[in-house]
Amino acid sequence: MKVIARPLGTGKTKELMDMALEADGIILTTNKRALQVKAEAYGYDSLCIIELADLFYGEFDPSKPLFVHKLDDVMQEYFKAEFNLDLQGFSVRMEE
């Protein structure tokens, strides 16, 4: 698994999209429409983008690799929707 962690405006989203396209994967995000607009601006019309509702209702191919756009936002939305919990923090381990 690759973690992309850099400041705002440094190309993280484009890098994630490139990875998803190369792997024929799916991108999970909190705002599918906004990310589709960005993908189209990059010329990535065939990119598969889903949001949590699609994930819950099986509107995707689970055999494809999954890439998460803005994991912190996705996790906050998930915990709020499923458990009415207010996620306030998390840690990640970086592989060396």
Secondary structure as the mmCIF struct_conf table of DSSP 4:
data_model
#
loop_
_struct_conf.conf_type_id
_struct_conf.id
_struct_conf.beg_label_comp_id
_struct_conf.beg_label_asym_id
_struct_conf.beg_label_seq_id
_struct_conf.end_label_comp_id
_struct_conf.end_label_asym_id
_struct_conf.end_label_seq_id
TURN_TY1_P TURN_TY1_P1 LEU A 8 GLY A 9
BEND BEND1 THR A 10 GLY A 11
HELX_RH_AL_P HELX_RH_AL_P1 LYS A 12 ALA A 23
TURN_TY1_P TURN_TY1_P2 ASP A 24 ASP A 24
STRN STRN1 ILE A 26 THR A 29
BEND BEND2 THR A 30 THR A 30
HELX_RH_AL_P HELX_RH_AL_P2 LYS A 32 ALA A 41
TURN_TY1_P TURN_TY1_P3 TYR A 42 GLY A 43
TURN_TY1_P TURN_TY1_P4 ASP A 45 SER A 46
STRN STRN2 CYS A 48 GLU A 51
HELX_RH_AL_P HELX_RH_AL_P3 LEU A 52 PHE A 56
TURN_TY1_P TURN_TY1_P5 TYR A 57 GLY A 58
BEND BEND3 PHE A 60 PHE A 60
TURN_TY1_P TURN_TY1_P6 PRO A 62 SER A 63
BEND BEND4 LYS A 64 LYS A 64
STRN STRN3 LEU A 66 VAL A 68
BEND BEND5 HIS A 69 LYS A 70
HELX_RH_AL_P HELX_RH_AL_P4 LEU A 71 PHE A 83
HELX_LH_PP_P HELX_LH_PP_P1 ARG A 93 GLU A 95
#
